[in-house]
Amino acid sequence: MYIIDPETPADRIAKLNEAVGKVIEKEGGTVVRMDDIGRRTLAYPIEKKTEGHYVLFEIDGSGQEIAELERRMRVNDMIIRYITIRVDEDRKKADKMRAKREKRQSNRSKFRPTEETADAPAEASV
């Protein structure tokens, strides 16, 4: 994710996003998703600016492209902040938890009464 100076024209933002995508593909990665979130208020002022244009890239790759991207973002005057987060390990944990939850749910459904037995009147014992 990176934050672009809010005074940057829309056409330059589009060119920057295109260039980032090309760098990723050139270095051997693939762009899974690109979200141009738009202008948002910053949590705190950066360079006396209170707003920024947010862009999120989800990348699948080896890590080589990340190093090149970060190098380019450091020297680009349009980008006021950037952050790189590794999510593959978190996704593995989330998938494992989801599978465990689904297994537990399927085991619970085995013990629930079916509609036929739930709708049948209960016999009263006297």
GISULHU-V407416 format. One record per helix or strand of 2 or more residues. SS is the DSSP state (A for helix, B for strand). FROM is the first residue (numbers start at 1). TO is the last residue. If there is no record, write none. Layout:
# GISULHU-V407416
SS/FROM/TO, SS/FROM/TO
This chain:
# GISULHU-V407416
B/2/5, A/10/26, B/30/46, B/49/60, A/64/75, B/79/82, A/88/111, A/115/119
